[in-house]
Structure formats: C-alpha cells, structure tokens
C-alpha cells in the first residue's frame, strides 16, 4: 500500500526484521522411565533364546522372545535415543498347564518393560523360591554351573543374560547408566551393528573358584552320577544328579 508523504524528509532508517524468539529449553525426560502405552504396530527387533534347565523333574527346554525398540528422551536439554526391551513373549506352541505361569510372568514383564521398571522386576523374580529343590541353568563366569532357587529364578537369570548381551544390563544384572545406553545406541547407528560385550579374560582365579562352592555359584558335589557321569549334589538329604539326567539315589 502506497503512502503519500507531504512533510519534509529529515532522515530515514531501514526497518530491521524481528529477531526470532529463542527456542524454549527442553525439560529433561529420562528415556529409561518414559512410559510406552502399548506395543507399537509393525515389526520390532527381537532376540530368540532357547533356555534349558534341570530340576527335580528332569531337563526342560523353553523358548522365549524379547523385543526391543528405540526410545527417545531428553538429557541436559539434548534429545537422545536409547534401546529398551518392550515385550517378553512365550511362543504359543509350548503352552501347557505347567507353562501357564511362564505365560503370565512374560505378560507382567512386558508391562514392566513398557512402564520403565523391568530391571527391578527381573531382579525380584530371581528371588522366587520353591520347595522342589535347586534348578540348574547356565554357567557362571568361572565356567561353573549356576544353581537357582526355582524355575522362575532360572528363567529370570536367563533373561538377565539376554539383556546383558544386548547392552541393557551389566554382567551382574544391574541397570547400565542412561549415558552409556545413549553411547551404545549411537555406536550401533554409526557402525551398523549392536554393541557386543567384551569377552571375559581367562579366569585367573579358576582354581580358587573351583575349590569354593560359593565361588562356583552352586553347592559342593558329593559324587558322580552312575547314569551320565555328571556331578551329584545333595537335595532333600539325597544325592541327586544335576548334570542332565535327574538321577536320584532315593529313587
């Protein structure tokens, strides 16, 4: 729109464009505790694990799936991304009356994962005990058998190992700091493959660990199984094989 100037011009200046308003500072939001309402649609990366354990009823095998997805957050005013487990799944082909508790537990863990407290939930499951004796599952860092207080505890330990190999937990089952998770996800985006735990050094204390039942993660052996030549341990006052066949001297 043109404007007619009738008075004498005594000076002029160029009108400056308005300065853009500064971007508001982002408030911190821990990506470890961001609540995920439900499993997102589509495909998620997943790890399939075959878990084998031996208890009073002999050897059992189950398969579990753990799904992961990237989750955004804000740390120090900067947007960051980490990878979190969001779903624990028990394939339906294994469903039976004795596996109902595993299905229920996986559903509870999935809710805990999406709520941001899966680390504590899995740690609590490792404390579950039953009256059927110890359950052998996995090997510890000294390459000795691990013994757990129940099937629930054995499967919970196996889940911790999955999350450790994925970089979400440390070797003791504790939560990795969020800054480390950010760095590991950035490494994956840069190099095209997930972070991998370093191979443990040769066990310098293996002789000491073998001499101590506590160090080996299980009770002392009391003999050799006549069926499979595995180790015998005392269960309910009776020598029992935990190498795989479930033989017991008491029948």
N, C-alpha and C positions, 0 to 999 in steps of 0.2 A: 504494500500500500504506500503510495507516494504522499509525502507531506510537504506542503509549501512553507518555506522559511521566509518570513517577512522582516525579521530583525537582522542586524549586522552580526556577522560571524566573527567572534573574537578568539576562538580557539577550538580545538577538537581533540578527541582521543578515540582510539579503537576499543570497542566494547569487547571485553575478554569473555571467552566461553566459560561457563560454570565448571568449577573443578568437580570431578566425580567424587561422590561420597566414598569414604574408605569402607572396605568390605568388613562386615561385622566379624569379630573374632569368634572362632568356633569353640564351643564348650567341649571339654574332654568327655569322651564316651568310650569306656573300656570295651574293646571288641570281644574280650573273653566272657563278658557278662551281658552282652546285647541279647535280648530275648528274641528268639525266632518263633513266630506264632505257630507255624506248621511246616511240614516238609515241603520245599518248593517243588513245583511241577517240573517235569523233564528229567534229564539224566544227571546223576551225581557220580563222582569218582568214588569207588568203593574198594575195600580190601576183603578178600575171602580167606577165611582161616579155618583149617581143619584142626580141631582140638581133640587130643587123645589123652585119656586119663585112666588110672587104675584104682579101683576101690574095693570094698569088701565083696561086691557083686561081679568082680572081674573087670576087664578092659571095656571101655566105652569110647565111642567117637561121635563127635557132633561137628557141624559146620556152622559158622557164623559169618555174617556180613556186616561191615562197619562202613558207613558212607560219610564222606567229608565234603565240605563246601567252603568257599571263601566268604569271610565276614568282614565288613567294614567297621571302622571305629575312628575315634579322634584322640590323639595323644599329643600334648603340647601344642595344640592348635593346628596340627597337621593330620590330614586324613591318612589312615593306614589300613592295611588289609592283612588278615591272618587266615590260616586254615583251621577249621574246627570240625570235630565229629558232630554229626547231627542226627544220625539214625543207626540203631543197632537192630539187626534183623536175623531171625531164626527161620531158615527155609522151611516151607510147609511140608515138604516130603518127609521130614523127620518127626512130624507130630505124632505123639502117642501120650498115653496117660502119664508116663514117667517123665515126659519132657514138657508138660504143661507149665511147670514152674519156670523153665528157661524162657518160654514164650512171654510169660508175664514179666519176668525180670528184664527182658530186652525192651519191652514196651516202656517200662519205668525208666530204663537208662536212656531211651530216646527222648523222653520228656525232660530228663535231667540235662541231656546234652543241649537241647534247644533252649532250656532255661538258664544255662551257663554255669551249672554246678556238677558236671559229670565227673570231674576228678574226685571230689569228695564222695559222690555216690558209689563209684567203683571201689574206692578205698574202704568204705563201710561194708561192701559185700565181701571183701576179703576177711572180715572179722566173723562171718557167719560160721557157726559150728553145728555139728550134728553128732548123734550117738552111734554112728556106724563105723567109726574109726577114721584114720587118716586116708587121704586121697593123694596119690602120686601123679604129678603133672608137671612136665617141663624140667629143665636143667638150670641150675644157678650159674653164676659167673665162674665158679670153680669147676664147672662141668660135673656137678653132683646132682642127684635127683632132688626135686623140690617136693615137699610134703605139705598138704593143706588140710585144714580142719573140716572141710566138706566139699561136695561137688560145686556148690555155689562159689566158695572161695577159690577153687581151682580155675573155674571159668573166668572169675573176676581177674585173677592173676594173668590169665592168657590175654584178656582184653587190655590190661595194662601194658603187656608186651607189644601188642599191636600199636597202641598209641605211642609207645616209646619209639618204635621203629619208624613211625610217621613223623616223629619230632615234636609231638604234643606234650609228652611227659618225659621226665628224666628217667634214668635207669632204676631209681628207687620208687617210681610211681608218683613222684611229686610234680606239681604243675610247673612247666617251663615259664619263665617270665615273659610277659607280652612283648617286650622289646626283642627278645630272642626269636619269638614266633614271627614277628614282622620281618626280621632279617632273613629267616629261613624261607618265608614265602617269597620275598624279593629275590633270593638266590634261585628259587625254582623258576620264577618268571624270566630271569636273566639267562639261566643255563638250560632250561627246558626239562629238568628232572628234579624230583623231590630231594630234600636233604636226607642224607643217609648217616646213621650213627657210625662213629669210628669203631673199628674192630678192637675189642679189648686186648691189651698186651698179654703176653704169655703169663700165665698165673705163676708169679714168683713164690707165692705162699701156698702152692697147691699141696705140698707135703704137710704143712701146718693145718691147712683146711681139712685134709683127709683124716688127720688124727683127731679132729674135733667134730663131734656130732652136731654141735651148734653151728660151727662154721659151714658145714656142708648143707645146712638148710633142712635136715631131717634127723630122725633118731638113729642111734647106732644099730648096725646089723648084728644079728645073732646067729648067722649061719648061711648056708647055701641051699636054695630050693632044689629038691630031688627031681622035680619035673623039668624045669627050664634052666637050672643052674644060676638063677638070679639071686639077689640078696633077700634074706629073711629079716623081718623086723617083728617086734612084739606088738600084737594088737589084742586087747582084752585078755592079756595073760597067755596068748597063744602065738607061737611063731607062724608068721604069715608071709607069703611071697608078694612083693610089690614090684617085681620086675616085669610082670605082664600076665602071668597065668592065674594068679589069685589063689594058689595052693595054700592050704592051711593044715597044720598038724592036727588040729582039733576037728577036722572034717568040714 
